[in-house]
Amino acid sequence: MSLNIKNQRVHDLAREAARRTGTTKTSAIEAALDQYLAGLDAPAAREQRRARVEAVLADIDLRLSDADRAALRRDLEDLYDDQGLPT
């Protein structure tokens, strides 16, 4: 396979990345592209995790009785003083 890059800055960056990582330019570019693509997917993955957490919290909320909620509030209030600092 061939990739012909006619940009001196890109060549310089690839050379520097390879030097710093002790790899070939091809390996350095591959790692950089993997990292770049993972970064592009990060917002979608973050949103999926948020949706799963919200679903779990909604399920917990459905299962709690009013007495459970009151007990949780009391327990949380015992953890902090009047200024909101841990006791």
Biopython code that builds the backbone (N, CA, C, O; Angstrom):
import numpy as np
from Bio.PDB.StructureBuilder import StructureBuilder

atoms = [
    (1, "MET", "N", (0.834, -1.181, 0.000)),
    (1, "MET", "CA", (0.000, 0.000, 0.000)),
    (1, "MET", "C", (0.874, 1.238, 0.000)),
    (1, "MET", "O", (2.011, 1.227, 0.473)),
    (2, "SER", "N", (0.322, 2.282, -0.534)),
    (2, "SER", "CA", (1.105, 3.498, -0.645)),
    (2, "SER", "C", (0.279, 4.702, -0.209)),
    (2, "SER", "O", (-0.916, 4.801, -0.488)),
    (3, "LEU", "N", (0.948, 5.598, 0.475)),
    (3, "LEU", "CA", (0.341, 6.863, 0.866)),
    (3, "LEU", "C", (1.384, 7.930, 0.568)),
    (3, "LEU", "O", (2.466, 7.929, 1.155)),
    (4, "ASN", "N", (1.066, 8.821, -0.325)),
    (4, "ASN", "CA", (2.021, 9.832, -0.759)),
    (4, "ASN", "C", (1.614, 11.177, -0.173)),
    (4, "ASN", "O", (0.648, 11.798, -0.617)),
    (5, "ILE", "N", (2.364, 11.614, 0.828)),
    (5, "ILE", "CA", (2.062, 12.881, 1.501)),
    (5, "ILE", "C", (3.049, 13.930, 1.009)),
    (5, "ILE", "O", (4.261, 13.767, 1.148)),
    (6, "LYS", "N", (2.532, 14.987, 0.445)),
    (6, "LYS", "CA", (3.379, 16.045, -0.108)),
    (6, "LYS", "C", (3.281, 17.301, 0.759)),
    (6, "LYS", "O", (3.012, 18.397, 0.268)),
    (7, "ASN", "N", (3.501, 17.115, 2.027)),
    (7, "ASN", "CA", (3.417, 18.231, 2.963)),
    (7, "ASN", "C", (4.617, 18.111, 3.900)),
    (7, "ASN", "O", (4.704, 17.166, 4.684)),
    (8, "GLN", "N", (5.529, 19.057, 3.820)),
    (8, "GLN", "CA", (6.766, 18.971, 4.599)),
    (8, "GLN", "C", (6.498, 18.987, 6.102)),
    (8, "GLN", "O", (7.169, 18.290, 6.863)),
    (9, "ARG", "N", (5.536, 19.767, 6.519)),
    (9, "ARG", "CA", (5.213, 19.819, 7.954)),
    (9, "ARG", "C", (4.753, 18.464, 8.451)),
    (9, "ARG", "O", (5.144, 18.044, 9.540)),
    (10, "VAL", "N", (3.938, 17.775, 7.685)),
    (10, "VAL", "CA", (3.471, 16.440, 8.076)),
    (10, "VAL", "C", (4.654, 15.477, 8.142)),
    (10, "VAL", "O", (4.740, 14.667, 9.064)),
    (11, "HIS", "N", (5.557, 15.558, 7.182)),
    (11, "HIS", "CA", (6.755, 14.712, 7.217)),
    (11, "HIS", "C", (7.586, 15.013, 8.463)),
    (11, "HIS", "O", (8.063, 14.096, 9.131)),
    (12, "ASP", "N", (7.755, 16.290, 8.772)),
    (12, "ASP", "CA", (8.524, 16.676, 9.959)),
    (12, "ASP", "C", (7.859, 16.176, 11.238)),
    (12, "ASP", "O", (8.532, 15.673, 12.138)),
    (13, "LEU", "N", (6.545, 16.315, 11.312)),
    (13, "LEU", "CA", (5.816, 15.825, 12.489)),
    (13, "LEU", "C", (5.949, 14.311, 12.623)),
    (13, "LEU", "O", (6.160, 13.800, 13.724)),
    (14, "ALA", "N", (5.829, 13.603, 11.523)),
    (14, "ALA", "CA", (5.952, 12.141, 11.549)),
    (14, "ALA", "C", (7.352, 11.730, 11.996)),
    (14, "ALA", "O", (7.508, 10.806, 12.794)),
    (15, "ARG", "N", (8.362, 12.417, 11.483)),
    (15, "ARG", "CA", (9.746, 12.111, 11.859)),
    (15, "ARG", "C", (9.962, 12.356, 13.357)),
    (15, "ARG", "O", (10.573, 11.538, 14.044)),
    (16, "GLU", "N", (9.454, 13.488, 13.855)),
    (16, "GLU", "CA", (9.619, 13.817, 15.278)),
    (16, "GLU", "C", (8.858, 12.832, 16.162)),
    (16, "GLU", "O", (9.370, 12.401, 17.195)),
    (17, "ALA", "N", (7.647, 12.478, 15.764)),
    (17, "ALA", "CA", (6.869, 11.505, 16.542)),
    (17, "ALA", "C", (7.578, 10.159, 16.571)),
    (17, "ALA", "O", (7.621, 9.504, 17.613)),
    (18, "ALA", "N", (8.127, 9.745, 15.450)),
    (18, "ALA", "CA", (8.855, 8.477, 15.395)),
    (18, "ALA", "C", (10.102, 8.532, 16.272)),
    (18, "ALA", "O", (10.408, 7.576, 16.984)),
    (19, "ARG", "N", (10.813, 9.643, 16.221)),
    (19, "ARG", "CA", (12.028, 9.788, 17.041)),
    (19, "ARG", "C", (11.690, 9.701, 18.525)),
    (19, "ARG", "O", (12.349, 8.988, 19.282)),
    (20, "ARG", "N", (10.651, 10.439, 18.935)),
    (20, "ARG", "CA", (10.294, 10.471, 20.360)),
    (20, "ARG", "C", (9.763, 9.141, 20.872)),
    (20, "ARG", "O", (9.979, 8.788, 22.032)),
    (21, "THR", "N", (9.080, 8.413, 20.026)),
    (21, "THR", "CA", (8.484, 7.143, 20.466)),
    (21, "THR", "C", (9.373, 5.948, 20.175)),
    (21, "THR", "O", (9.097, 4.840, 20.635)),
    (22, "GLY", "N", (10.440, 6.165, 19.412)),
    (22, "GLY", "CA", (11.336, 5.063, 19.081)),
    (22, "GLY", "C", (10.704, 4.072, 18.115)),
    (22, "GLY", "O", (11.034, 2.886, 18.126)),
    (23, "THR", "N", (9.800, 4.558, 17.285)),
    (23, "THR", "CA", (9.134, 3.691, 16.314)),
    (23, "THR", "C", (9.409, 4.206, 14.906)),
    (23, "THR", "O", (10.156, 5.164, 14.708)),
    (24, "THR", "N", (8.796, 3.554, 13.952)),
    (24, "THR", "CA", (8.890, 4.027, 12.579)),
    (24, "THR", "C", (7.892, 5.155, 12.369)),
    (24, "THR", "O", (6.982, 5.348, 13.174)),
    (25, "LYS", "N", (8.069, 5.897, 11.281)),
    (25, "LYS", "CA", (7.103, 6.944, 10.960)),
    (25, "LYS", "C", (5.720, 6.335, 10.735)),
    (25, "LYS", "O", (4.709, 6.905, 11.143)),
    (26, "THR", "N", (5.686, 5.181, 10.089)),
    (26, "THR", "CA", (4.398, 4.520, 9.843)),
    (26, "THR", "C", (3.706, 4.181, 11.157)),
    (26, "THR", "O", (2.508, 4.419, 11.308)),
    (27, "SER", "N", (4.454, 3.627, 12.110)),
    (27, "SER", "CA", (3.869, 3.278, 13.415)),
    (27, "SER", "C", (3.416, 4.516, 14.168)),
    (27, "SER", "O", (2.365, 4.511, 14.809)),
    (28, "ALA", "N", (4.208, 5.572, 14.091)),
    (28, "ALA", "CA", (3.839, 6.812, 14.777)),
    (28, "ALA", "C", (2.563, 7.399, 14.180)),
    (28, "ALA", "O", (1.688, 7.862, 14.910)),
    (29, "ILE", "N", (2.460, 7.379, 12.859)),
    (29, "ILE", "CA", (1.254, 7.897, 12.200)),
    (29, "ILE", "C", (0.056, 7.015, 12.523)),
    (29, "ILE", "O", (-1.040, 7.523, 12.761)),
    (30, "GLU", "N", (0.253, 5.708, 12.533)),
    (30, "GLU", "CA", (-0.844, 4.789, 12.867)),
    (30, "GLU", "C", (-1.360, 5.059, 14.281)),
    (30, "GLU", "O", (-2.569, 5.140, 14.500)),
    (31, "ALA", "N", (-0.440, 5.198, 15.237)),
    (31, "ALA", "CA", (-0.847, 5.464, 16.621)),
    (31, "ALA", "C", (-1.572, 6.804, 16.722)),
    (31, "ALA", "O", (-2.572, 6.924, 17.430)),
    (32, "ALA", "N", (-1.065, 7.803, 16.015)),
    (32, "ALA", "CA", (-1.696, 9.126, 16.056)),
    (32, "ALA", "C", (-3.100, 9.076, 15.471)),
    (32, "ALA", "O", (-4.022, 9.680, 16.020)),
    (33, "LEU", "N", (-3.270, 8.369, 14.371)),
    (33, "LEU", "CA", (-4.599, 8.267, 13.758)),
    (33, "LEU", "C", (-5.555, 7.466, 14.632)),
    (33, "LEU", "O", (-6.733, 7.808, 14.740)),
    (34, "ASP", "N", (-5.051, 6.390, 15.262)),
    (34, "ASP", "CA", (-5.889, 5.628, 16.201)),
    (34, "ASP", "C", (-6.380, 6.532, 17.324)),
    (34, "ASP", "O", (-7.560, 6.525, 17.673)),
    (35, "GLN", "N", (-5.467, 7.304, 17.880)),
    (35, "GLN", "CA", (-5.820, 8.209, 18.976)),
    (35, "GLN", "C", (-6.792, 9.291, 18.498)),
    (35, "GLN", "O", (-7.735, 9.634, 19.210)),
    (36, "TYR", "N", (-6.571, 9.812, 17.331)),
    (36, "TYR", "CA", (-7.444, 10.843, 16.766)),
    (36, "TYR", "C", (-8.859, 10.302, 16.567)),
    (36, "TYR", "O", (-9.836, 10.954, 16.936)),
    (37, "LEU", "N", (-8.964, 9.109, 15.984)),
    (37, "LEU", "CA", (-10.284, 8.515, 15.748)),
    (37, "LEU", "C", (-10.985, 8.177, 17.060)),
    (37, "LEU", "O", (-12.201, 8.333, 17.170)),
    (38, "ALA", "N", (-10.233, 7.718, 18.051)),
    (38, "ALA", "CA", (-10.830, 7.438, 19.363)),
    (38, "ALA", "C", (-11.380, 8.721, 19.971)),
    (38, "ALA", "O", (-12.432, 8.709, 20.610)),
    (39, "GLY", "N", (-10.677, 9.816, 19.774)),
    (39, "GLY", "CA", (-11.149, 11.102, 20.275)),
    (39, "GLY", "C", (-12.433, 11.543, 19.600)),
    (39, "GLY", "O", (-13.292, 12.160, 20.230)),
    (40, "LEU", "N", (-12.564, 11.228, 18.324)),
    (40, "LEU", "CA", (-13.797, 11.564, 17.614)),
    (40, "LEU", "C", (-14.979, 10.770, 18.150)),
    (40, "LEU", "O", (-16.108, 11.260, 18.171)),
    (41, "ASP", "N", (-14.713, 9.532, 18.585)),
    (41, "ASP", "CA", (-15.773, 8.681, 19.121)),
    (41, "ASP", "C", (-16.089, 8.999, 20.575)),
    (41, "ASP", "O", (-17.139, 8.597, 21.078)),
    (42, "ALA", "N", (-15.204, 9.712, 21.259)),
    (42, "ALA", "CA", (-15.364, 9.956, 22.693)),
    (42, "ALA", "C", (-16.690, 10.613, 23.052)),
    (42, "ALA", "O", (-17.337, 10.157, 23.995)),
    (43, "PRO", "N", (-17.134, 11.660, 22.353)),
    (43, "PRO", "CA", (-18.424, 12.260, 22.734)),
    (43, "PRO", "C", (-19.590, 11.279, 22.632)),
    (43, "PRO", "O", (-20.476, 11.281, 23.486)),
    (44, "ALA", "N", (-19.596, 10.450, 21.604)),
    (44, "ALA", "CA", (-20.678, 9.472, 21.455)),
    (44, "ALA", "C", (-20.617, 8.440, 22.574)),
    (44, "ALA", "O", (-21.647, 8.070, 23.138)),
    (45, "ALA", "N", (-19.410, 7.975, 22.895)),
    (45, "ALA", "CA", (-19.257, 6.993, 23.969)),
    (45, "ALA", "C", (-19.655, 7.603, 25.306)),
    (45, "ALA", "O", (-20.294, 6.946, 26.129)),
    (46, "ARG", "N", (-19.279, 8.851, 25.520)),
    (46, "ARG", "CA", (-19.630, 9.539, 26.759)),
    (46, "ARG", "C", (-21.150, 9.664, 26.879)),
    (46, "ARG", "O", (-21.710, 9.467, 27.958)),
    (47, "GLU", "N", (-21.806, 9.989, 25.778)),
    (47, "GLU", "CA", (-23.265, 10.116, 25.788)),
    (47, "GLU", "C", (-23.929, 8.766, 26.045)),
    (47, "GLU", "O", (-24.943, 8.700, 26.740)),
    (48, "GLN", "N", (-23.371, 7.694, 25.495)),
    (48, "GLN", "CA", (-23.916, 6.357, 25.747)),
    (48, "GLN", "C", (-23.779, 5.993, 27.222)),
    (48, "GLN", "O", (-24.711, 5.452, 27.817)),
    (49, "ARG", "N", (-22.622, 6.287, 27.814)),
    (49, "ARG", "CA", (-22.431, 6.003, 29.247)),
    (49, "ARG", "C", (-23.399, 6.821, 30.081)),
    (49, "ARG", "O", (-23.989, 6.307, 31.031)),
    (50, "ARG", "N", (-23.568, 8.097, 29.734)),
    (50, "ARG", "CA", (-24.491, 8.956, 30.469)),
    (50, "ARG", "C", (-25.907, 8.394, 30.392)),
    (50, "ARG", "O", (-26.619, 8.376, 31.396)),
    (51, "ALA", "N", (-26.317, 7.942, 29.227)),
    (51, "ALA", "CA", (-27.664, 7.384, 29.056)),
    (51, "ALA", "C", (-27.836, 6.125, 29.902)),
    (51, "ALA", "O", (-28.894, 5.918, 30.496)),
    (52, "ARG", "N", (-26.796, 5.279, 29.960)),
    (52, "ARG", "CA", (-26.884, 4.061, 30.788)),
    (52, "ARG", "C", (-26.987, 4.415, 32.265)),
    (52, "ARG", "O", (-27.777, 3.816, 32.996)),
    (53, "VAL", "N", (-26.194, 5.384, 32.704)),
    (53, "VAL", "CA", (-26.242, 5.806, 34.111)),
    (53, "VAL", "C", (-27.614, 6.374, 34.441)),
    (53, "VAL", "O", (-28.184, 6.061, 35.487)),
    (54, "GLU", "N", (-28.145, 7.203, 33.557)),
    (54, "GLU", "CA", (-29.468, 7.777, 33.799)),
    (54, "GLU", "C", (-30.537, 6.691, 33.857)),
    (54, "GLU", "O", (-31.475, 6.791, 34.647)),
    (55, "ALA", "N", (-30.406, 5.656, 33.032)),
    (55, "ALA", "CA", (-31.368, 4.550, 33.057)),
    (55, "ALA", "C", (-31.290, 3.799, 34.384)),
    (55, "ALA", "O", (-32.317, 3.431, 34.955)),
    (56, "VAL", "N", (-30.074, 3.573, 34.873)),
    (56, "VAL", "CA", (-29.908, 2.888, 36.163)),
    (56, "VAL", "C", (-30.495, 3.740, 37.286)),
    (56, "VAL", "O", (-31.198, 3.227, 38.157)),
    (57, "LEU", "N", (-30.205, 5.036, 37.264)),
    (57, "LEU", "CA", (-30.742, 5.921, 38.304)),
    (57, "LEU", "C", (-32.268, 5.973, 38.260)),
    (57, "LEU", "O", (-32.917, 6.011, 39.305)),
    (58, "ALA", "N", (-32.837, 5.976, 37.074)),
    (58, "ALA", "CA", (-34.300, 5.975, 36.950)),
    (58, "ALA", "C", (-34.878, 4.680, 37.506)),
    (58, "ALA", "O", (-35.927, 4.688, 38.151)),
    (59, "ASP", "N", (-34.191, 3.567, 37.254)),
    (59, "ASP", "CA", (-34.648, 2.280, 37.777)),
    (59, "ASP", "C", (-34.588, 2.265, 39.303)),
    (59, "ASP", "O", (-35.511, 1.781, 39.958)),
    (60, "ILE", "N", (-33.509, 2.790, 39.862)),
    (60, "ILE", "CA", (-33.390, 2.869, 41.321)),
    (60, "ILE", "C", (-34.499, 3.745, 41.884)),
    (60, "ILE", "O", (-35.121, 3.400, 42.888)),
    (61, "ASP", "N", (-34.742, 4.871, 41.239)),
    (61, "ASP", "CA", (-35.780, 5.788, 41.700)),
    (61, "ASP", "C", (-37.148, 5.108, 41.733)),
    (61, "ASP", "O", (-37.932, 5.325, 42.656)),
    (62, "LEU", "N", (-37.428, 4.289, 40.730)),
    (62, "LEU", "CA", (-38.713, 3.577, 40.692)),
    (62, "LEU", "C", (-38.849, 2.582, 41.845)),
    (62, "LEU", "O", (-39.951, 2.338, 42.335)),
    (63, "ARG", "N", (-37.731, 2.017, 42.269)),
    (63, "ARG", "CA", (-37.758, 0.976, 43.302)),
    (63, "ARG", "C", (-37.770, 1.533, 44.727)),
    (63, "ARG", "O", (-38.100, 0.811, 45.668)),
    (64, "LEU", "N", (-37.415, 2.806, 44.896)),
    (64, "LEU", "CA", (-37.362, 3.381, 46.240)),
    (64, "LEU", "C", (-38.757, 3.779, 46.715)),
    (64, "LEU", "O", (-39.539, 4.391, 45.988)),
    (65, "SER", "N", (-39.033, 3.412, 47.947)),
    (65, "SER", "CA", (-40.293, 3.860, 48.554)),
    (65, "SER", "C", (-40.064, 5.238, 49.174)),
    (65, "SER", "O", (-38.928, 5.703, 49.270)),
    (66, "ASP", "N", (-41.144, 5.881, 49.589)),
    (66, "ASP", "CA", (-41.010, 7.176, 50.265)),
    (66, "ASP", "C", (-40.192, 7.032, 51.543)),
    (66, "ASP", "O", (-39.408, 7.916, 51.888)),
    (67, "ALA", "N", (-40.377, 5.912, 52.246)),
    (67, "ALA", "CA", (-39.609, 5.666, 53.472)),
    (67, "ALA", "C", (-38.119, 5.518, 53.153)),
    (67, "ALA", "O", (-37.268, 6.011, 53.894)),
    (68, "ASP", "N", (-37.810, 4.833, 52.044)),
    (68, "ASP", "CA", (-36.407, 4.691, 51.629)),
    (68, "ASP", "C", (-35.788, 6.052, 51.330)),
    (68, "ASP", "O", (-34.656, 6.329, 51.727)),
    (69, "ARG", "N", (-36.531, 6.889, 50.635)),
    (69, "ARG", "CA", (-36.028, 8.225, 50.299)),
    (69, "ARG", "C", (-35.781, 9.053, 51.559)),
    (69, "ARG", "O", (-34.771, 9.749, 51.666)),
    (70, "ALA", "N", (-36.709, 8.972, 52.505)),
    (70, "ALA", "CA", (-36.555, 9.717, 53.760)),
    (70, "ALA", "C", (-35.325, 9.224, 54.520)),
    (70, "ALA", "O", (-34.571, 10.024, 55.076)),
    (71, "ALA", "N", (-35.126, 7.918, 54.542)),
    (71, "ALA", "CA", (-33.962, 7.356, 55.235)),
    (71, "ALA", "C", (-32.667, 7.810, 54.557)),
    (71, "ALA", "O", (-31.695, 8.145, 55.235)),
    (72, "LEU", "N", (-32.652, 7.820, 53.242)),
    (72, "LEU", "CA", (-31.464, 8.287, 52.522)),
    (72, "LEU", "C", (-31.169, 9.751, 52.824)),
    (72, "LEU", "O", (-30.016, 10.131, 53.025)),
    (73, "ARG", "N", (-32.217, 10.568, 52.854)),
    (73, "ARG", "CA", (-32.022, 11.989, 53.167)),
    (73, "ARG", "C", (-31.433, 12.157, 54.562)),
    (73, "ARG", "O", (-30.510, 12.946, 54.762)),
    (74, "ARG", "N", (-31.974, 11.408, 55.528)),
    (74, "ARG", "CA", (-31.450, 11.488, 56.906)),
    (74, "ARG", "C", (-29.983, 11.075, 56.937)),
    (74, "ARG", "O", (-29.155, 11.735, 57.567)),
    (75, "ASP", "N", (-29.670, 9.978, 56.253)),
    (75, "ASP", "CA", (-28.289, 9.502, 56.246)),
    (75, "ASP", "C", (-27.354, 10.526, 55.603)),
    (75, "ASP", "O", (-26.247, 10.754, 56.092)),
    (76, "LEU", "N", (-27.794, 11.131, 54.524)),
    (76, "LEU", "CA", (-26.966, 12.144, 53.864)),
    (76, "LEU", "C", (-26.795, 13.378, 54.739)),
    (76, "LEU", "O", (-25.712, 13.963, 54.783)),
    (77, "GLU", "N", (-27.854, 13.775, 55.432)),
    (77, "GLU", "CA", (-27.763, 14.936, 56.322)),
    (77, "GLU", "C", (-26.776, 14.689, 57.448)),
    (77, "GLU", "O", (-26.113, 15.619, 57.907)),
    (78, "ASP", "N", (-26.669, 13.438, 57.901)),
    (78, "ASP", "CA", (-25.733, 13.106, 58.975)),
    (78, "ASP", "C", (-24.277, 13.190, 58.511)),
    (78, "ASP", "O", (-23.369, 13.298, 59.335)),
    (79, "LEU", "N", (-24.057, 13.141, 57.216)),
    (79, "LEU", "CA", (-22.692, 13.170, 56.693)),
    (79, "LEU", "C", (-22.084, 14.570, 56.676)),
    (79, "LEU", "O", (-20.863, 14.713, 56.621)),
    (80, "TYR", "N", (-22.928, 15.609, 56.721)),
    (80, "TYR", "CA", (-22.449, 16.983, 56.571)),
    (80, "TYR", "C", (-22.966, 17.872, 57.692)),
    (80, "TYR", "O", (-24.060, 17.664, 58.216)),
    (81, "ASP", "N", (-22.156, 18.870, 58.052)),
    (81, "ASP", "CA", (-22.589, 19.815, 59.078)),
    (81, "ASP", "C", (-23.405, 20.946, 58.447)),
    (81, "ASP", "O", (-23.736, 20.896, 57.262)),
    (82, "ASP", "N", (-23.724, 21.968, 59.250)),
    (82, "ASP", "CA", (-24.558, 23.074, 58.769)),
    (82, "ASP", "C", (-23.898, 23.894, 57.654)),
    (82, "ASP", "O", (-24.583, 24.563, 56.881)),
    (83, "GLN", "N", (-22.568, 23.836, 57.578)),
    (83, "GLN", "CA", (-21.852, 24.567, 56.531)),
    (83, "GLN", "C", (-21.612, 23.705, 55.290)),
    (83, "GLN", "O", (-20.982, 24.151, 54.331)),
    (84, "GLY", "N", (-22.112, 22.480, 55.313)),
    (84, "GLY", "CA", (-21.943, 21.586, 54.169)),
    (84, "GLY", "C", (-20.626, 20.842, 54.151)),
    (84, "GLY", "O", (-20.255, 20.242, 53.141)),
    (85, "LEU", "N", (-19.914, 20.879, 55.276)),
    (85, "LEU", "CA", (-18.633, 20.184, 55.369)),
    (85, "LEU", "C", (-18.844, 18.789, 55.944)),
    (85, "LEU", "O", (-19.770, 18.576, 56.727)),
    (86, "PRO", "N", (-17.997, 17.839, 55.565)),
    (86, "PRO", "CA", (-18.132, 16.480, 56.107)),
    (86, "PRO", "C", (-17.978, 16.477, 57.624)),
    (86, "PRO", "O", (-17.165, 17.215, 58.181)),
    (87, "THR", "N", (-18.769, 15.639, 58.278)),
    (87, "THR", "CA", (-18.669, 15.549, 59.743)),
    (87, "THR", "C", (-17.717, 14.460, 60.150)),
    (87, "THR", "O", (-17.506, 14.237, 61.342)),
]
sb = StructureBuilder()
sb.init_structure("model")
sb.init_model(0)
sb.init_chain("A")
sb.init_seg("    ")
for serial, (resi, resn, name, xyz) in enumerate(atoms, 1):
    if name == "N":
        sb.init_residue(resn, " ", resi, " ")
    sb.init_atom(name, np.array(xyz, "f"), 0.0, 1.0, " ", f" {name:<3s}", serial, name[0])
structure = sb.get_structure()
